[in-house]
């Protein structure tokens, strides 16, 4: 029988079998690489970094969000904190709702109606770069760690931490000091229990934070186990890209941990 390139029938069959074998091996290799990449992405999201959407105005002007805002910030969260790295005062943390905190807060955007866009959103969320699973989470700044005594407010309206008045340059009302502006509209005098945190929004006048939730069963405290991680960078919009500071100098005299 005539075969291409003058090869014998046996040689032709052998080459065909070899080619099919190579294609099968390459296909299997590609599947393994794809599965490994998906597993690595899933592990990165689960244990290292994750993206979140900021739907409320509670952290303005540090993070921009809320109804009518053109550029709702997205942040990337380091999930090693508090798993392997302890939480620090001043950290901006994302945490699951401890119970009843999200009442009245804006909901994250609905899933895209377009199947392709929805699939892309789900894929990005799976690897930790999308924000489709941001619901039931809040973002606030840590003010008190376990054992800290946090009080609001002094005669000039400042929060004190372990007896030290805090000069908080990150809060929205800071520019109004010292003419009587209060660092929080809800008075409090608490000692943070073990395993809990006291958190406040940078926009103290519009934040579902510890001070506003003192009447709930949580008494305003956030269990450390509910913390997903520390927000360390604004990832979107590109024009707002920046690192997020925990302002260590603000808390140094009060006992930096």
C-alpha positions in Angstrom: 0.0 0.0 0.0 1.3 3.5 -0.9 1.8 5.8 2.1 2.9 9.5 2.3 6.6 10.3 1.9 7.2 6.8 0.6 7.1 5.2 4.1 6.0 1.6 4.5 2.6 0.9 5.9 4.1 -0.2 9.2 6.2 2.9 9.5 3.2 5.1 8.7 1.0 3.4 11.3 3.8 3.7 13.9 4.3 7.4 13.2 0.5 7.9 13.5 0.4 6.1 16.8 3.4 8.1 18.0 1.7 11.4 17.0 -1.5 10.5 18.7 0.4 9.6 21.8 2.3 12.9 21.8 -1.0 14.8 21.4 -2.6 12.8 24.3 0.4 13.5 26.5 0.4 17.2 25.7 -3.4 17.4 26.4 -2.9 15.6 29.7 -0.1 17.9 30.6 -2.2 21.0 29.8 -5.0 19.7 32.0 -2.6 19.1 34.9 -1.1 22.6 34.5 -4.6 24.1 34.4 -5.7 22.2 37.5 -2.5 23.2 39.3 -3.1 26.8 38.4 -6.7 26.7 39.6 -5.6 25.1 42.9 -2.9 27.6 43.4 -5.3 30.5 42.7 -7.8 29.0 45.2 -5.1 28.6 47.9 -4.0 32.2 47.3 -7.5 33.4 47.8 -8.1 31.2 50.8 -4.8 31.9 52.6 -3.0 34.9 51.2 -4.9 37.7 49.4 -8.5 38.6 48.5 -10.3 41.5 46.9 -13.3 43.4 48.5 -15.7 46.0 47.3 -16.5 49.0 49.6 -20.2 49.8 49.3 -20.6 52.4 52.1 -19.3 55.8 53.0 -18.2 54.7 56.5 -14.4 54.8 55.7 -14.4 58.1 53.7 -12.1 59.8 53.0 -9.6 57.0 53.3 -11.8 54.7 51.2 -14.4 56.1 48.8 -17.8 54.4 48.5 -21.5 54.8 49.1 -24.6 55.7 47.0 -24.0 58.2 44.3 -20.3 57.7 44.4 -18.7 57.4 41.0 -15.6 55.5 42.1 -16.4 52.8 44.7 -13.1 51.6 46.0 -11.9 48.0 45.8 -9.3 46.9 48.3 -6.9 43.9 48.5 -6.8 42.1 51.8 -3.8 40.3 53.3 -5.4 37.1 54.9 -2.2 36.2 56.8 -3.4 38.8 59.4 -4.7 37.7 61.9 -4.0 34.0 61.0 -0.2 34.3 61.3 0.4 38.0 61.9 -1.3 39.7 64.9 -3.7 42.6 64.3 -2.3 46.1 65.1 -4.0 49.2 66.2 -4.7 51.4 63.2 -5.1 48.4 60.8 -7.9 48.6 58.4 -9.6 45.2 58.6 -12.3 43.4 56.7 -14.5 41.2 58.9 -17.7 39.2 58.6 -20.8 40.9 60.2 -20.8 39.9 63.9 -24.6 40.1 63.9 -26.9 42.9 62.9 -24.2 45.4 61.9 -25.2 45.6 58.3 -28.7 46.8 58.8 -29.3 49.8 56.5 -26.0 49.5 54.8 -25.9 49.5 51.0 -25.7 46.1 49.3 -22.9 45.2 47.0 -23.7 45.4 43.3 -25.9 42.6 41.9 -24.3 39.9 39.8 -24.0 40.9 36.1 -27.0 39.8 34.0 -24.8 38.9 31.0 -23.7 35.3 31.4 -20.2 36.0 30.1 -19.7 38.9 32.4 -21.1 36.9 35.3 -18.8 34.0 34.5 -15.8 36.3 34.4 -16.8 37.9 37.7 -17.2 34.5 39.3 -13.8 33.4 38.0 -12.1 36.4 39.3 -13.8 36.0 42.7 -12.7 32.3 42.8 -9.0 33.4 42.4 -9.4 36.2 44.9 -9.4 39.2 42.5 -13.1 39.6 42.1 -15.6 41.1 44.7 -18.7 39.0 44.1 -18.6 37.6 47.6 -18.2 40.9 49.4 -21.6 40.8 50.9 -21.9 40.3 54.7 -18.6 42.0 55.2 -17.6 45.3 56.7 -14.4 47.3 56.7 -13.2 49.5 59.6 -10.1 50.7 61.4 -8.9 48.9 64.6 -8.7 51.3 67.5 -8.7 48.9 70.5 -7.0 45.5 71.0 -7.8 43.0 73.8 -7.2 44.7 77.1 -7.3 48.2 75.8 -9.4 50.9 77.5 -11.1 53.1 74.9 -13.2 56.1 75.8 -15.0 58.8 73.8 -14.6 61.6 74.3 -12.4 64.2 75.9 -13.4 67.8 76.4 -12.2 68.7 73.0 -13.9 65.6 71.4 -11.0 63.2 71.1 -11.0 59.4 71.6 -8.6 58.2 74.3 -6.8 54.9 74.2 -5.4 53.7 77.6 -5.7 57.3 78.8 -3.8 58.8 75.9 -5.8 61.2 73.6 -5.5 60.3 70.0 -4.8 62.8 67.2 -6.4 60.9 64.3 -5.5 62.5 61.0 -7.4 59.9 59.1 -10.9 60.7 60.4 -13.2 62.9 58.3 -13.8 65.5 61.0 -10.1 65.9 61.9 -9.9 69.2 59.9 -12.5 70.7 62.2 -10.4 70.3 65.4 -9.9 71.8 67.9 -13.1 73.9 67.8 -15.3 71.3 69.5 -15.7 68.6 66.8 -16.1 65.2 68.4 -14.2 62.2 67.2 -17.3 60.1 67.5 -21.0 61.0 67.9 -21.7 58.0 70.2 -20.1 58.1 73.7 -18.4 54.9 74.9 -16.2 53.8 77.7 -15.1 50.2 77.2 -12.3 47.7 78.0 -11.8 45.3 75.1 -12.3 41.7 76.1 -10.0 38.9 75.2 -10.3 37.8 71.6 -12.2 40.9 70.6 -11.5 44.2 68.8 -13.0 47.7 69.0 -13.3 49.2 65.5 -14.4 52.6 64.2 -15.0 54.0 60.7 -12.9 56.9 59.5 -16.1 58.7 58.7 -17.3 58.7 62.3 -20.6 60.4 61.6 -21.7 57.8 59.1 -20.4 54.4 60.1 -21.9 51.1 61.4 -19.0 50.5 63.7 -18.4 49.5 67.4 -19.7 52.8 68.8 -23.0 52.5 67.0 -23.6 48.8 67.8 -23.1 48.9 71.6 -26.7 48.0 72.1 -26.4 44.7 70.1 -25.5 41.3 71.8 -22.0 41.9 70.5 -21.8 45.1 72.6 -19.9 46.6 69.7 -17.0 44.2 69.8 -15.7 42.3 66.8 -14.5 38.7 67.4 -10.9 38.4 66.1 -12.0 35.1 64.5 -14.4 37.1 62.2 -11.6 39.1 60.7 -10.9 38.1 57.1 -7.7 40.1 56.9 -6.0 43.5 56.7 -6.7 45.8 53.8 -3.3 47.0 52.5 -3.9 48.5 49.1 -6.6 50.3 47.1 -6.7 48.3 43.8 -9.5 50.1 42.0 -10.0 52.6 40.5 -6.6 52.9 39.1 -6.5 56.6 39.7 -6.9 56.0 43.4 -4.3 53.2 43.7 -2.4 53.6 46.9 -1.1 51.8 50.0 -3.2 52.0 53.2 -1.4 53.1 56.3 -2.0 52.0 59.8 -0.6 55.3 61.2 1.7 53.7 63.9 2.7 57.2 65.2 -0.9 57.8 66.2 -1.0 54.8 68.6 2.7 54.7 69.7 2.2 56.5 73.1 -0.9 54.4 73.8 1.0 51.1 73.6 1.8 49.9 70.1 1.3 46.1 69.7 
